[in-house]
Amino acid sequence: MNKLLFFIMLVVAITGCSSRKDFYATGGSRADGSIDMAYDFKQFETPIVDINQAKKIANDKCAVWGYERAEAFGGKIVSCEARNGFGDCVAGQTIIKYQCIGNITPSNQAIVSKLPAAMLTPAQYKEMRVKALMDQNLPYSEYQKKYQAIMAE
């Protein structure tokens, strides 16, 4: 009986535990139209991921930038973030790259400028405000003062 219990515990320890992992955006470039979606994992974990969650987040980010949708490049990058004294990976990250699809058109830009500020990152919100400031055709000194105020926020 003790051998059976030991064997079961050994199998559970070797196979690891399955755990649900959520994706999050780790980076990207509006100019390149790319988004990096990632999830973290630990040693002995078997990550359970929902690729549709990653695609939805990437689609939303691309839409904010004025693109139509996102497509996965294919493949993934797995990196080790922490190692133990024996050199084993104890914590890592998996990144899946997405490409934004569709040209940024003036009509898409109009949609982006009408989005609520809560949907934009701070950098995107500042960029939107600077573009609106440039459209006002202010004298340079007044423009510079307002520009500095936006950048100081």
VEXDREN-2710 file (C-alpha; in Angstrom, 1 decimal):
% VEXDREN-2710
k/r/px/py/pz
1/MET/0.0/0.0/0.0
2/ASN/2.8/2.4/0.9
3/LYS/4.5/1.6/-2.5
4/LEU/1.3/2.5/-4.4
5/LEU/0.9/5.7/-2.5
6/PHE/4.5/6.6/-3.2
7/PHE/4.1/5.8/-6.9
8/ILE/1.0/8.0/-7.2
9/MET/2.8/10.9/-5.5
10/LEU/5.8/10.4/-7.7
11/VAL/3.7/10.5/-10.9
12/VAL/1.9/13.7/-9.7
13/ALA/5.2/15.3/-8.9
14/ILE/6.8/14.4/-12.3
15/THR/3.9/15.4/-14.4
16/GLY/3.3/18.7/-12.6
17/CYS/0.2/20.6/-12.0
18/SER/-2.0/22.0/-14.8
19/SER/-2.8/25.6/-14.2
20/ARG/-4.8/28.2/-16.3
21/LYS/-2.6/31.0/-17.6
22/ASP/-3.9/34.4/-18.8
23/PHE/-2.2/36.3/-21.7
24/TYR/-1.0/39.9/-21.4
25/ALA/0.6/42.3/-23.8
26/THR/4.3/42.7/-23.2
27/GLY/5.1/45.0/-26.1
28/GLY/4.4/46.0/-29.6
29/SER/4.9/48.7/-32.2
30/ARG/2.2/50.7/-33.8
31/ALA/4.5/51.6/-36.7
32/ASP/5.4/47.9/-37.3
33/GLY/1.8/46.8/-36.5
34/SER/3.0/44.1/-34.1
35/ILE/1.9/43.0/-30.6
36/ASP/3.7/40.6/-28.3
37/MET/1.3/38.5/-26.2
38/ALA/2.8/36.5/-23.3
39/TYR/2.1/34.2/-20.3
40/ASP/4.3/33.2/-17.5
41/PHE/5.0/29.7/-16.2
42/LYS/6.8/28.0/-13.3
43/GLN/8.8/24.8/-13.0
44/PHE/6.6/21.6/-13.1
45/GLU/3.5/23.5/-14.3
46/THR/1.6/22.5/-17.3
47/PRO/0.1/25.8/-18.6
48/ILE/-3.4/25.7/-19.9
49/VAL/-3.9/28.7/-22.2
50/ASP/-6.8/30.1/-24.2
51/ILE/-5.3/31.2/-27.5
52/ASN/-8.6/33.0/-28.3
53/GLN/-8.0/35.3/-25.3
54/ALA/-4.6/36.3/-26.8
55/LYS/-6.2/36.9/-30.2
56/LYS/-8.9/39.1/-28.6
57/ILE/-6.4/41.2/-26.7
58/ALA/-4.2/41.6/-29.8
59/ASN/-7.3/42.5/-32.0
60/ASP/-8.3/45.1/-29.4
61/LYS/-4.8/46.6/-29.3
62/CYS/-4.6/46.7/-33.1
63/ALA/-8.1/48.3/-33.4
64/VAL/-7.0/51.1/-31.0
65/TRP/-4.1/51.8/-33.4
66/GLY/-6.5/51.9/-36.4
67/TYR/-5.9/48.4/-37.9
68/GLU/-8.7/45.9/-38.7
69/ARG/-7.5/42.8/-36.8
70/ALA/-4.5/40.8/-35.7
71/GLU/-3.1/37.5/-36.9
72/ALA/-0.5/35.3/-35.1
73/PHE/2.9/35.1/-36.8
74/GLY/3.1/31.4/-36.0
75/GLY/5.4/29.8/-33.5
76/LYS/6.4/31.1/-30.1
77/ILE/9.4/32.2/-28.1
78/VAL/10.0/30.5/-24.8
79/SER/12.5/32.1/-22.4
80/CYS/13.8/31.2/-19.0
81/GLU/13.5/34.1/-16.5
82/ALA/14.9/32.4/-13.4
83/ARG/17.1/29.3/-12.8
84/ASN/17.9/27.3/-9.6
85/GLY/21.3/26.4/-8.4
86/PHE/21.4/23.3/-10.7
87/GLY/20.6/25.4/-13.8
88/ASP/17.0/24.2/-14.1
89/CYS/14.5/26.7/-15.3
90/VAL/12.1/27.5/-12.4
91/ALA/10.2/30.4/-14.0
92/GLY/9.8/31.4/-17.6
93/GLN/7.7/33.3/-20.2
94/THR/6.2/32.3/-23.5
95/ILE/5.6/35.0/-26.1
96/ILE/3.4/34.8/-29.2
97/LYS/3.8/37.6/-31.7
98/TYR/0.8/39.0/-33.5
99/GLN/0.7/41.1/-36.7
100/CYS/-1.9/43.9/-37.1
101/ILE/-3.6/43.5/-40.5
102/GLY/-5.2/46.2/-42.6
103/ASN/-4.0/49.6/-43.6
104/ILE/-4.4/52.5/-41.3
105/THR/-6.9/54.7/-43.1
106/PRO/-8.1/58.2/-42.3
107/SER/-11.5/56.7/-41.4
108/ASN/-9.8/54.3/-38.9
109/GLN/-7.9/57.3/-37.5
110/ALA/-11.1/59.1/-36.9
111/ILE/-12.4/56.1/-35.0
112/VAL/-9.2/56.0/-32.9
113/SER/-9.6/59.7/-32.0
114/LYS/-13.2/59.2/-30.9
115/LEU/-12.3/56.3/-28.5
116/PRO/-12.8/57.1/-24.8
117/ALA/-9.5/58.0/-23.1
118/ALA/-9.9/55.0/-20.8
119/MET/-9.3/52.6/-23.7
120/LEU/-6.0/54.3/-24.7
121/THR/-2.6/53.9/-23.0
122/PRO/-1.2/57.0/-21.5
123/ALA/1.2/57.4/-24.5
124/GLN/-1.6/57.0/-27.0
125/TYR/-3.7/59.6/-25.2
126/LYS/-0.8/62.1/-25.2
127/GLU/-0.2/61.4/-28.9
128/MET/-3.9/62.0/-29.6
129/ARG/-3.8/65.3/-27.7
130/VAL/-0.6/66.5/-29.4
131/LYS/-2.2/65.8/-32.8
132/ALA/-5.3/67.8/-31.9
133/LEU/-3.0/70.6/-30.7
134/MET/-1.2/70.6/-34.0
135/ASP/-4.5/71.0/-35.8
136/GLN/-5.3/74.2/-33.9
137/ASN/-2.7/76.3/-35.9
138/LEU/-1.6/78.2/-32.8
139/PRO/1.4/80.7/-32.6
140/TYR/4.6/78.8/-31.8
141/SER/5.0/80.2/-28.3
142/GLU/1.4/79.2/-27.4
143/TYR/1.8/75.8/-29.0
144/GLN/5.0/75.2/-27.2
145/LYS/3.5/76.1/-23.8
146/LYS/0.5/73.7/-24.4
147/TYR/2.8/71.0/-25.7
148/GLN/5.0/71.2/-22.6
149/ALA/1.9/71.0/-20.4
150/ILE/0.7/67.8/-22.2
151/MET/4.1/66.2/-21.9
152/ALA/4.4/67.1/-18.2
153/GLU/1.3/65.1/-17.3
END
